[in-house]
Amino acid sequence: MDFQLTQEQQELRQSVREFAERELLPKAKDVDEKAQIPASTWQKMADMGLMGLPFAEELGGAGADAISAALAVEEIARCCGSTALSYAAHVGLGSAPIAMFGNDQQKEQFLRPAAEGRYLGAFGLTEPHAGSDAGSTRTTAVRDGNEWVINGAKMWITNAAEAGHLIATAITNKDRGKRGISAIIIPKGTPGVHFGSPEHKMGLRGSNTHAITFDNVRVPLENLLGAEGDGFVQFLKVLDGGRISIGAMAIGLGVAAMEAAVSYARERQAFGHAIGSYQSISNMLADMDTELEAARLLILRAAWLKENGKPFTREAAIAKLYASEASERACRNAVQIFGGYGYSSEYPVERYYRDTRLLTIGEGTSEILRMVISRGLLGELA
């Protein structure tokens, strides 16, 4: 068992850290307040090869491994949570399904421009009546000649309005239940696709989120991703990988909060001493460090399993569950250490706390993840 990152992984992590500290950190407060990530950010990330980091070089990617991809998300999140969320959604949800299940034509038409950073990708799964219960999808896609005609609605879609393509799940055979759900690629500008107003969110405000409605949207039959009826199985596999990314994002936000709290605990004086000298404060910092380090090891283990073609559903669920909850505790305690200042936007810890709150909800709620994990122990009883 080797706990040492390879030289290549260490170098990538350092280069992403330097980029994020230089380009993302100074703009993070502005991104949150204006609810917008500058377009120049994506171009700079594309120039670094980040937008297609884990995809094959012959398709515009950088050919990096799953561990490197997780490390990159962590470093981006440490400096800007909004950018990390949109980035993780672009790579893991909007692009990875095409790399995993697409044919050569789809990879050339849709994956290449996404991997090269020419546009963002998006993934439409959640619906008004199908969140954690994604098998209850109501969006439909009906064959009409050489086209699919899509009707329905999606919600909470990251990158929706900016995406160059959207991968949407829809029922193509209502008689087959979950096995009648398929995934279809919808290019930007397709008539009948309507976006709702931007969601005004508690945190991660710079990452745009919209509801989408499909009104007789027509796309070619060849935009079907994989085989008809494979959509449910596909998105379960996609979400396994996405949980690694969201877990890595949680670690980045938690580390940022911990670093801010450590700095403040060294400087802030109370009763004649730095507050870090008091055990109640130092214990909170010790817990943050311990839990975030454990979370990182869980995430890297899940990423290693993924990279080596081994089953990782359970490990990804465990890692995401633990990392997201550890991050929330770290950010909450950072606010507590800052006291009144922690409640003010003058310092970044309140933003970290708002940002990390989503991570126990998205890509599988903590409750759903506990169900996934317990099924491995109890089988059908769970």
C-alpha positions as CSV (number, residue, x, y, z in Angstrom):
1,M,0.0,0.0,0.0
2,D,1.5,3.3,-1.2
3,F,0.3,6.5,0.5
4,Q,2.7,8.6,-1.5
5,L,1.4,10.6,-4.5
6,T,3.4,10.1,-7.7
7,Q,5.7,12.9,-8.8
8,E,3.2,13.8,-11.6
9,Q,0.3,14.0,-9.2
10,Q,2.3,16.2,-6.8
11,E,3.3,18.5,-9.6
12,L,-0.3,18.8,-10.9
13,R,-1.6,19.5,-7.4
14,Q,1.0,22.2,-6.9
15,S,0.3,23.8,-10.3
16,V,-3.4,23.9,-9.7
17,R,-2.9,25.3,-6.2
18,E,-0.7,28.1,-7.5
19,F,-3.2,28.8,-10.3
20,A,-6.1,28.9,-7.8
21,E,-4.4,31.1,-5.3
22,R,-3.4,33.5,-8.1
23,E,-6.5,33.5,-10.2
24,L,-9.5,32.3,-8.1
25,L,-8.9,33.3,-4.5
26,P,-8.7,37.1,-5.2
27,K,-12.0,37.0,-7.1
28,A,-13.9,34.5,-4.8
29,K,-15.8,37.2,-2.8
30,D,-16.8,39.0,-5.9
31,V,-17.9,35.8,-7.6
32,D,-20.2,35.1,-4.6
33,E,-21.6,38.6,-4.4
34,K,-22.2,39.1,-8.2
35,A,-23.3,35.4,-8.6
36,Q,-21.1,35.1,-11.7
37,I,-17.9,33.3,-12.6
38,P,-15.9,35.4,-15.1
39,A,-15.6,33.8,-18.6
40,S,-11.9,34.5,-18.5
41,T,-11.6,32.0,-15.6
42,W,-12.8,29.1,-17.8
43,Q,-10.4,30.1,-20.6
44,K,-7.5,30.2,-18.2
45,M,-8.4,26.8,-16.9
46,A,-8.7,25.5,-20.4
47,D,-5.3,26.8,-21.2
48,M,-4.0,24.7,-18.3
49,G,-5.7,21.6,-19.6
50,L,-8.1,21.4,-16.6
51,M,-11.4,21.4,-18.5
52,G,-10.7,18.0,-19.9
53,L,-8.3,16.8,-17.2
54,P,-9.3,13.1,-16.9
55,F,-10.2,12.6,-20.6
56,A,-8.1,11.0,-23.3
57,E,-5.6,13.3,-25.0
58,E,-6.8,12.3,-28.5
59,L,-10.2,13.8,-27.5
60,G,-8.8,17.1,-26.2
61,G,-8.2,16.0,-22.6
62,A,-5.1,15.8,-20.5
63,G,-5.2,12.1,-19.8
64,A,-4.9,12.5,-16.1
65,D,-5.9,9.8,-13.6
66,A,-8.8,9.9,-11.2
67,I,-6.6,10.8,-8.2
68,S,-5.2,13.8,-10.0
69,A,-8.8,14.9,-10.9
70,A,-9.8,14.7,-7.3
71,L,-6.8,16.7,-6.2
72,A,-7.6,19.4,-8.7
73,V,-11.1,19.8,-7.5
74,E,-9.9,20.1,-3.9
75,E,-7.4,22.8,-4.7
76,I,-10.0,24.8,-6.8
77,A,-12.5,24.5,-3.9
78,R,-10.0,25.7,-1.4
79,C,-9.9,29.0,-3.2
80,C,-13.4,29.3,-4.8
81,G,-16.3,27.0,-4.0
82,S,-18.5,28.3,-6.8
83,T,-15.9,27.6,-9.5
84,A,-15.2,24.2,-8.0
85,L,-18.9,23.2,-8.3
86,S,-19.3,24.4,-11.9
87,Y,-16.0,22.7,-12.8
88,A,-16.9,19.4,-11.1
89,A,-20.3,19.4,-12.8
90,H,-18.8,20.2,-16.2
91,V,-16.2,17.3,-15.9
92,G,-18.0,14.7,-13.9
93,L,-21.6,15.2,-15.0
94,G,-21.7,17.1,-18.3
95,S,-18.7,15.4,-20.0
96,A,-17.8,12.1,-18.2
97,P,-21.0,10.3,-19.4
98,I,-20.0,10.9,-23.0
99,A,-16.5,9.6,-22.3
100,M,-18.0,6.5,-20.6
101,F,-21.0,5.7,-22.8
102,G,-20.7,7.7,-26.0
103,N,-19.9,6.5,-29.4
104,D,-17.0,7.9,-31.5
105,Q,-19.3,10.5,-33.2
106,Q,-20.7,11.8,-29.9
107,K,-17.2,12.0,-28.4
108,E,-16.0,14.1,-31.4
109,Q,-19.1,16.3,-31.5
110,F,-19.7,16.9,-27.8
111,L,-16.8,15.6,-25.6
112,R,-14.0,17.2,-27.6
113,P,-15.3,20.8,-27.3
114,A,-16.1,20.3,-23.7
115,A,-12.7,18.8,-22.9
116,E,-10.9,21.6,-24.8
117,G,-12.8,24.2,-22.7
118,R,-14.8,25.7,-25.6
119,Y,-17.9,25.4,-23.5
120,L,-19.3,23.9,-20.3
121,G,-21.3,20.7,-20.1
122,A,-24.4,20.1,-18.0
123,F,-26.4,17.1,-16.8
124,G,-30.2,17.1,-16.3
125,L,-31.4,14.4,-13.8
126,T,-33.3,16.1,-11.0
127,E,-36.9,16.9,-11.6
128,P,-39.7,18.6,-9.5
129,H,-40.9,15.1,-8.5
130,A,-37.6,13.1,-8.9
131,G,-34.8,14.2,-6.6
132,S,-33.3,11.4,-4.5
133,D,-35.9,9.1,-6.1
134,A,-34.4,9.6,-9.6
135,G,-36.2,6.6,-10.9
136,S,-39.4,8.6,-10.8
137,T,-38.4,10.6,-13.8
138,R,-41.3,12.1,-15.7
139,T,-39.6,13.8,-18.7
140,T,-40.4,11.8,-21.8
141,A,-38.7,11.3,-25.2
142,V,-40.9,9.9,-28.0
143,R,-39.6,8.7,-31.4
144,D,-40.9,10.7,-34.3
145,G,-39.2,9.6,-37.6
146,N,-35.5,10.2,-37.1
147,E,-35.9,12.4,-34.0
148,W,-36.6,12.3,-30.3
149,V,-39.4,14.7,-29.2
150,I,-38.7,15.6,-25.6
151,N,-41.2,17.1,-23.1
152,G,-40.8,17.6,-19.4
153,A,-38.9,19.6,-16.8
154,K,-35.6,19.5,-14.8
155,M,-34.5,21.6,-11.9
156,W,-31.4,22.5,-9.9
157,I,-29.3,22.1,-13.1
158,T,-25.7,23.4,-12.6
159,N,-24.2,25.2,-15.7
160,A,-27.7,25.0,-17.4
161,A,-27.8,28.4,-19.1
162,E,-24.1,28.4,-20.0
163,A,-23.7,24.8,-21.2
164,G,-22.9,23.9,-24.8
165,H,-24.8,20.7,-24.3
166,L,-27.0,19.1,-21.8
167,I,-27.3,15.4,-21.1
168,A,-30.9,14.8,-20.0
169,T,-32.6,11.7,-18.7
170,A,-36.0,10.9,-20.1
171,I,-38.5,8.0,-20.3
172,T,-38.4,6.4,-23.7
173,N,-40.4,3.3,-22.8
174,K,-43.0,3.9,-20.1
175,D,-43.8,0.2,-19.7
176,R,-40.3,-0.7,-18.5
177,G,-40.0,1.4,-15.3
178,K,-36.5,2.4,-14.5
179,R,-35.3,0.3,-17.5
180,G,-37.3,2.6,-19.7
181,I,-35.2,5.6,-18.8
182,S,-32.6,6.8,-21.4
183,A,-30.0,9.6,-21.6
184,I,-30.1,12.0,-24.6
185,I,-27.7,14.8,-25.5
186,I,-29.4,18.1,-26.2
187,P,-27.2,20.8,-27.9
188,K,-27.3,24.4,-26.9
189,G,-29.8,26.5,-28.9
190,T,-32.1,23.6,-29.6
191,P,-35.7,25.1,-30.0
192,G,-38.1,24.4,-27.2
193,V,-35.5,24.4,-24.4
194,H,-36.5,27.1,-21.9
195,F,-34.5,28.2,-18.8
196,G,-36.0,29.5,-15.6
197,S,-34.6,32.5,-13.7
198,P,-31.3,31.9,-11.9
199,E,-31.8,30.3,-8.5
200,H,-30.9,32.6,-5.6
201,K,-29.0,30.2,-3.5
202,M,-27.7,30.1,0.1
203,G,-24.2,29.5,-1.1
204,L,-22.1,28.6,-4.2
205,R,-23.8,31.6,-5.8
206,G,-21.4,32.1,-8.6
207,S,-22.3,28.7,-10.0
208,N,-25.4,29.2,-12.1
209,T,-28.4,27.0,-11.4
210,H,-31.6,27.0,-13.4
211,A,-34.8,25.0,-13.9
212,I,-35.3,23.8,-17.5
213,T,-38.5,23.0,-19.4
214,F,-38.6,21.0,-22.6
215,D,-41.4,21.9,-25.0
216,N,-41.5,19.5,-27.9
217,V,-37.7,19.6,-28.1
218,R,-36.4,17.7,-31.2
219,V,-33.0,16.1,-31.4
220,P,-31.7,13.4,-33.7
221,L,-32.1,9.8,-32.7
222,E,-28.3,9.5,-32.8
223,N,-28.1,11.8,-29.8
224,L,-29.2,8.8,-27.6
225,L,-26.3,8.1,-25.2
226,G,-25.5,4.4,-25.2
227,A,-28.4,2.0,-25.6
228,E,-32.1,2.8,-25.1
229,G,-33.1,2.0,-21.6
230,D,-29.6,2.2,-20.1
231,G,-30.1,5.7,-18.7
232,F,-30.8,4.7,-15.1
233,V,-27.8,2.4,-14.9
234,Q,-25.7,5.0,-16.6
235,F,-26.5,7.8,-14.1
236,L,-25.9,5.5,-11.1
237,K,-22.3,4.9,-12.4
238,V,-21.9,8.6,-13.2
239,L,-23.0,9.6,-9.7
240,D,-20.4,7.2,-8.2
241,G,-17.7,9.2,-9.8
242,G,-19.4,12.5,-9.0
243,R,-19.4,11.6,-5.3
244,I,-15.6,11.5,-5.4
245,S,-15.5,15.0,-6.9
246,I,-18.0,16.5,-4.4
247,G,-16.1,14.8,-1.6
248,A,-12.9,16.4,-2.8
249,M,-14.7,19.7,-3.1
250,A,-15.8,19.4,0.5
251,I,-12.3,18.8,1.7
252,G,-11.1,21.9,-0.1
253,L,-13.7,24.1,1.5
254,G,-13.1,22.5,4.9
255,V,-9.3,23.1,4.6
256,A,-9.9,26.7,3.6
257,A,-12.0,27.2,6.7
258,M,-9.5,25.5,8.9
259,E,-6.6,27.6,7.6
260,A,-8.6,30.8,8.2
261,A,-9.4,29.6,11.7
262,V,-5.8,28.7,12.5
263,S,-4.6,32.1,11.3
264,Y,-7.3,33.9,13.4
265,A,-6.6,31.8,16.5
266,R,-3.0,32.8,16.4
267,E,-3.7,36.5,16.0
268,R,-6.9,37.2,18.0
269,Q,-6.2,38.1,21.6
270,A,-8.6,37.4,24.5
271,F,-7.9,37.7,28.2
272,G,-4.3,38.6,27.4
273,H,-3.5,35.6,25.2
274,A,-4.0,34.4,21.7
275,I,-7.3,32.4,21.6
276,G,-5.5,29.5,20.0
277,S,-3.8,28.9,23.4
278,Y,-7.1,28.0,25.0
279,Q,-7.9,24.3,24.8
280,S,-11.5,24.8,23.7
281,I,-10.2,26.5,20.5
282,S,-7.2,24.2,20.0
283,N,-9.4,21.1,20.3
284,M,-11.7,22.4,17.6
285,L,-8.8,22.9,15.3
286,A,-7.4,19.5,16.1
287,D,-10.8,17.9,15.2
288,M,-10.9,19.8,11.9
289,D,-7.4,18.6,10.9
290,T,-8.1,15.0,12.0
291,E,-11.4,14.7,10.2
292,L,-10.3,16.4,7.0
293,E,-7.2,14.3,6.8
294,A,-9.3,11.1,7.2
295,A,-11.8,12.4,4.6
296,R,-9.0,13.0,2.1
297,L,-7.7,9.4,2.5
298,L,-11.2,8.1,1.9
299,I,-11.6,10.2,-1.2
300,L,-8.2,9.1,-2.6
301,R,-9.0,5.5,-1.9
302,A,-12.2,5.7,-3.8
303,A,-10.4,7.5,-6.7
304,W,-7.7,4.8,-6.7
305,L,-10.3,2.1,-7.0
306,K,-12.0,4.0,-9.8
307,E,-8.7,4.5,-11.6
308,N,-7.9,0.8,-11.4
309,G,-11.2,-0.5,-12.7
310,K,-12.4,-1.9,-9.3
311,P,-15.9,-1.5,-7.8
312,F,-16.1,1.7,-5.8
313,T,-19.8,2.4,-5.3
314,R,-19.6,1.7,-1.5
315,E,-16.3,3.5,-1.1
316,A,-17.4,6.6,-3.0
317,A,-20.6,6.7,-0.8
318,I,-18.6,6.4,2.4
319,A,-16.0,9.0,1.2
320,K,-18.6,11.6,0.1
321,L,-20.7,11.1,3.2
322,Y,-17.8,11.5,5.6
323,A,-16.1,14.3,3.7
324,S,-19.2,16.4,3.3
325,E,-20.2,16.1,7.0
326,A,-16.6,16.7,8.1
327,S,-16.4,19.8,6.0
328,E,-19.7,21.2,7.4
329,R,-18.4,20.7,10.9
330,A,-15.1,22.3,10.1
331,C,-16.8,25.4,8.5
332,R,-19.3,25.6,11.4
333,N,-16.5,25.5,13.9
334,A,-14.5,28.1,12.0
335,V,-17.4,30.5,12.2
336,Q,-17.5,29.8,16.0
337,I,-13.8,30.5,16.4
338,F,-14.2,33.8,14.6
339,G,-17.1,34.7,16.9
340,G,-19.1,37.8,15.7
341,Y,-16.6,38.3,12.9
342,G,-17.5,34.8,11.6
343,Y,-21.0,36.0,11.0
344,S,-19.8,38.9,8.9
345,S,-18.9,38.9,5.2
346,E,-15.8,40.8,6.1
347,Y,-14.2,37.4,6.6
348,P,-14.6,34.4,4.3
349,V,-15.6,31.8,6.8
350,E,-19.3,32.6,6.5
351,R,-19.0,32.0,2.8
352,Y,-17.3,28.6,3.3
353,Y,-20.1,27.7,5.7
354,R,-22.8,28.6,3.2
355,D,-21.0,26.9,0.4
356,T,-20.4,23.6,2.1
357,R,-24.0,23.3,3.2
358,L,-25.0,22.0,-0.2
359,L,-22.5,19.1,-0.1
360,T,-24.5,17.0,2.2
361,I,-27.4,17.3,-0.2
362,G,-26.1,17.2,-3.8
363,E,-24.8,14.1,-5.5
364,G,-26.7,12.0,-2.9
365,T,-28.0,13.3,0.4
366,S,-26.4,12.0,3.6
367,E,-29.5,10.0,4.1
368,I,-29.4,8.3,0.7
369,L,-25.7,7.6,1.1
370,R,-26.4,5.9,4.4
371,M,-29.0,3.8,2.7
372,V,-26.4,2.9,-0.1
373,I,-23.8,1.9,2.5
374,S,-26.2,-0.1,4.7
375,R,-27.5,-2.1,1.8
376,G,-24.0,-3.4,1.4
377,L,-24.3,-4.7,5.0
378,L,-28.0,-5.7,5.2
379,G,-28.9,-6.5,1.6
380,E,-32.6,-6.1,0.9
381,L,-33.4,-5.5,4.6
382,A,-32.1,-1.9,4.1
